[in-house]
Amino acid sequence: MLADVLRFLICPHCGSSLAAAGGSLRCAGGHVFDVARHGYVSLLPPGGPVAGGDTAAMVAARQSFLAAGHLGQAAAELARSAARANANVTGAACIADVGAGTGHYLATVLDQLPGRAGLALDASRFALRRAARAHPRIGAVACDAWRALPVADGSAAVILNVFAPRNGAEFRRILAPAGQLLVITPTSAHLAELVQALGLLTVDSQKEQRLARTLEAYFIRTGQHDITSTAALSHQDMLAAVTMGPSAWRAGPAGRLARIRALAEPLNVTLSVRLYCYRRSGG
C-alpha cells in the first residue's frame, strides 16, 4: 500500500516530503497528487512528455509468463541476493524496484523480507495497476526512470532493476550507503530458440559495455553470475514471451501467432539472464 512507502516519497516539483490527504498526496508547497482508483499514484515530473511504458497487451503477457513460473529460478536468486544485501542496512528503508512492471519480482523479494516495504516505480499505468495489487507491502508510483526519481535520498536498502532502464546517478542518490543495486539483464542465449525461429530482436552485443558505462561512475560491481534454465513452452507461452518484450513493437499479434503455431509444441526454450551486484562507489 502507498501508506507503507509514503515516508520515502518526495514531491517531483519541489522535492518536499509528502503526506496523505484523503484520496491524495500533498506536499508543504501545495502540490497535490491524486491516488488512482487502482491504488497507485502518479508522481511524474513536470516539463516535457513522458513515454507511457509498456502497453496493456505487453503487461498482460508478462503477467501470464511470470505467473507460469518460467523465470522462477531468476526470481528466487534475486530474492536471495536481496536478502543478503538487506542485512547490511539498518533503520527505515525500502526495497525500490525501478521498472517494476507487474511487481512480480518485487513481491518475490518482499516475501523474504517481512520487515521491508516495496516501492514499485514504472511509467506504465497498466503495469502499476497490477503492481499495486502484487503484494500487501507494495506501494506503486508512476515516474520517469530517465529523470529525477520521486524518492528521498538514501531511502532504498536494495534497488532492483530487472530488464529495465538504468539511471546511474539517481540510483546512487536513492540507495542507502550500505545498500546494494541488483540488476538483471538477458544474456545472448535468452529465448535463443524463439529468436532464431521467429526473427526476434537479439541482445545487443555491446550490452555489457553499455551497462558498465551507465553505472561505473556511480557504482562498483561486486559480483555477477548467470542463471540459466530450460522451459517447455506451449504456443501460448511462446506468444506471451514474444509479446511481453521489445519484439512486441515489430509485428502484429496475428502475424506472431501464425508463425508460432508452425513451431513444435511444446518447444524447449532457453531462459538465460545475468544477475549483477553493485555497491555505491566512494563510500
C-alpha positions in Angstrom: 0.0 0.0 0.0 1.1 3.6 -0.6 1.0 4.2 3.2 3.9 1.8 3.6 6.2 3.8 1.3 4.9 7.3 1.9 7.9 8.3 4.1 10.2 7.5 1.2 8.5 9.6 -1.4 9.1 13.2 -2.4 7.3 15.8 -4.5 8.5 15.7 -8.1 8.0 19.5 -8.3 9.8 20.8 -5.2 11.4 17.8 -3.5 9.4 18.2 -0.3 8.1 15.2 1.6 4.6 14.0 1.0 1.6 13.4 3.3 -1.7 11.7 2.8 -4.7 13.9 2.5 -7.9 12.0 1.8 -7.5 10.3 -1.6 -4.5 12.4 -2.5 -0.8 13.0 -1.5 0.1 16.6 -0.7 3.4 18.4 -0.1 4.1 21.5 2.0 4.4 23.5 -1.2 0.8 22.8 -2.1 1.3 20.3 -4.9 -1.4 17.6 -4.9 -1.3 14.2 -6.5 -4.5 12.1 -6.7 -4.3 8.4 -5.9 -5.8 6.4 -8.8 -8.7 4.1 -8.0 -6.4 1.2 -8.9 -4.1 2.1 -5.9 -1.1 3.8 -7.5 -0.2 7.5 -7.6 1.4 9.4 -10.5 4.5 11.4 -9.4 5.6 12.2 -13.0 7.9 15.2 -13.1 6.8 18.5 -14.6 8.0 19.6 -18.0 8.2 17.6 -21.2 6.4 14.4 -22.4 7.0 11.0 -20.8 6.8 7.7 -22.6 3.8 5.7 -21.5 5.8 2.5 -20.9 4.5 -1.0 -21.7 1.1 -1.4 -23.3 -1.8 -3.3 -21.7 -1.1 -6.3 -24.0 2.6 -6.4 -23.1 1.8 -6.2 -19.4 -0.9 -9.0 -19.6 1.6 -11.2 -21.5 4.3 -10.6 -18.9 1.8 -11.4 -16.1 0.9 -14.7 -17.8 4.5 -15.7 -18.5 5.8 -14.9 -15.0 2.8 -16.5 -13.2 3.6 -19.7 -15.0 6.9 -19.8 -13.2 9.1 -19.8 -16.2 11.5 -17.3 -14.7 11.1 -18.6 -11.2 14.7 -19.5 -10.8 15.8 -16.0 -11.6 13.2 -14.5 -9.2 14.3 -16.8 -6.4 18.0 -16.0 -6.9 17.2 -12.3 -6.9 15.3 -12.7 -3.7 18.2 -14.5 -2.0 20.6 -11.8 -3.2 18.3 -9.0 -1.9 18.0 -10.7 1.5 21.8 -10.8 1.8 22.1 -7.1 0.7 19.3 -6.0 3.0 21.1 -7.4 6.0 23.7 -4.7 5.7 21.1 -1.9 6.1 19.5 -0.9 9.4 16.8 1.6 10.1 13.9 2.7 7.9 14.5 1.9 4.2 12.5 0.3 1.4 13.1 -2.1 -1.5 12.9 0.0 -4.6 12.1 -1.7 -7.9 12.8 0.7 -10.8 10.9 -0.5 -13.9 8.9 -2.8 -11.7 6.4 -3.9 -14.3 3.7 -6.1 -12.7 5.6 -6.2 -9.4 6.3 -9.9 -9.7 10.0 -9.7 -8.8 9.4 -7.2 -6.0 6.7 -9.3 -4.5 9.1 -12.4 -4.5 11.8 -10.3 -2.7 9.3 -8.9 -0.1 8.2 -12.5 0.8 11.8 -12.9 2.0 12.0 -9.6 3.8 9.0 -9.2 6.2 10.4 -6.0 7.7 10.6 -4.0 4.5 8.1 -2.2 2.3 8.4 -2.3 -1.5 8.3 0.7 -3.9 7.3 -0.2 -7.4 8.4 2.5 -9.9 7.2 2.3 -13.5 6.0 4.6 -16.3 3.2 2.2 -17.4 -0.2 2.7 -15.8 -1.2 -0.8 -16.9 1.8 -2.3 -15.1 1.2 -0.2 -12.0 -2.4 -1.3 -11.7 -1.0 -4.9 -11.3 2.0 -3.9 -9.2 -0.3 -2.1 -6.6 -2.0 -5.4 -6.0 1.0 -7.7 -6.3 1.8 -7.7 -2.5 0.3 -6.1 0.6 3.5 -4.1 1.3 4.0 -2.7 -2.2 3.3 1.0 -3.0 3.1 1.7 -6.7 4.2 5.0 -8.2 4.3 6.3 -11.8 7.6 8.1 -12.7 10.1 8.5 -15.4 13.2 6.4 -14.8 15.3 8.7 -17.0 14.7 11.8 -14.9 14.8 12.6 -11.2 13.0 9.8 -9.2 10.4 10.9 -6.6 12.3 9.1 -3.9 14.2 10.6 -0.9 18.0 10.4 -0.7 19.3 7.1 0.8 15.8 5.6 1.1 16.5 2.2 -0.6 18.1 -0.7 1.2 18.1 -2.5 -2.1 17.4 -1.3 -5.6 16.0 -3.9 -8.1 16.4 -3.4 -11.8 15.1 -6.2 -14.0 15.0 -5.8 -17.8 14.5 -2.1 -17.2 16.1 1.3 -17.8 19.1 2.3 -15.6 19.7 5.8 -14.3 23.1 5.5 -12.5 23.1 9.0 -10.9 19.6 8.6 -9.5 20.2 5.0 -8.4 23.2 6.2 -6.3 21.2 9.1 -4.8 18.3 7.0 -3.5 20.4 4.0 -2.4 21.4 3.8 1.3 25.2 4.0 1.8 25.4 0.3 2.8 22.8 -0.8 0.3 23.1 -2.7 -3.0 21.9 -2.4 -6.5 20.8 -5.7 -8.2 20.5 -5.7 -12.0 19.2 -8.5 -14.2 19.7 -8.4 -18.0 19.2 -11.1 -20.6 22.2 -13.0 -22.0 22.6 -13.7 -25.7 21.2 -17.2 -25.0 17.9 -15.9 -23.7 15.0 -17.3 -25.7 17.5 -18.2 -28.4 15.2 -20.9 -29.9 12.5 -18.3 -30.4 14.9 -15.6 -31.6 16.1 -17.9 -34.4 12.7 -19.3 -35.4 10.7 -16.1 -35.3 13.4 -13.5 -36.1 13.1 -11.7 -32.8 15.3 -8.8 -31.7 18.7 -10.1 -30.4 20.5 -9.0 -27.3 22.9 -6.1 -28.2 26.5 -7.5 -28.4 27.6 -4.3 -26.6 25.2 -4.6 -23.8 27.9 -5.4 -21.2 29.8 -2.3 -22.2 26.8 -0.1 -22.2 25.9 -1.4 -18.7 29.3 -0.5 -17.5 29.2 3.0 -19.0 25.9 3.6 -17.3 26.9 2.6 -13.8 30.6 2.6 -13.4 30.8 6.3 -12.5 28.5 5.7 -9.5 28.9 2.0 -8.5 31.4 -0.7 -8.0 30.5 -4.2 -9.3 30.9 -6.7 -6.5 29.7 -9.9 -8.3 27.8 -11.4 -11.3 26.6 -14.8 -12.4 24.4 -16.3 -15.0 21.1 -18.0 -14.2 20.1 -20.4 -17.0 17.3 -23.0 -17.3 15.2 -24.6 -20.0 11.4 -24.5 -20.2 9.0 -26.5 -22.3 6.8 -23.7 -23.7 3.3 -24.1 -25.2 2.3 -21.9 -28.1 0.5 -19.6 -25.7 3.7 -19.4 -23.6 5.7 -18.5 -26.7 3.2 -15.8 -27.7 3.5 -14.3 -24.2 7.3 -14.4 -24.3 7.3 -12.5 -27.6 4.5 -10.1 -26.6 6.0 -9.0 -23.3 9.4 -7.9 -24.7 10.8 -5.4 -27.2 9.9 -7.6 -30.2 6.3 -6.8 -29.5 6.7 -3.5 -31.2 7.7 -5.1 -34.5 4.8 -7.3 -35.7 1.1 -7.6 -35.1 -0.4 -10.3 -32.9 -1.9 -12.2 -35.8 1.4 -12.5 -37.6 3.2 -13.6 -34.5 0.6 -16.2 -33.7 0.7 -17.7 -37.2 4.5 -18.2 -37.0 4.3 -19.6 -33.5 1.7 -22.2 -34.5 4.2 -23.5 -37.1 6.6 -24.5 -34.3 6.7 -27.7 -32.2 4.5 -27.7 -29.1 5.9 -27.9 -26.5 9.2 -26.4 -27.5 12.2 -26.4 -25.2 13.4 -22.8 -24.9 16.5 -21.5 -23.1 15.9 -18.9 -20.4 19.2 -17.2 -19.5 19.8 -14.0 -17.5 22.7 -12.4 -15.8 22.5 -11.0 -12.2 24.9 -8.2 -11.3 25.5 -6.9 -7.8 26.8 -3.4 -7.1 27.6 -1.2 -4.2 27.9 2.6 -4.1 31.3 4.0 -5.1 33.0 6.4 -2.7 31.5 5.0 0.4 
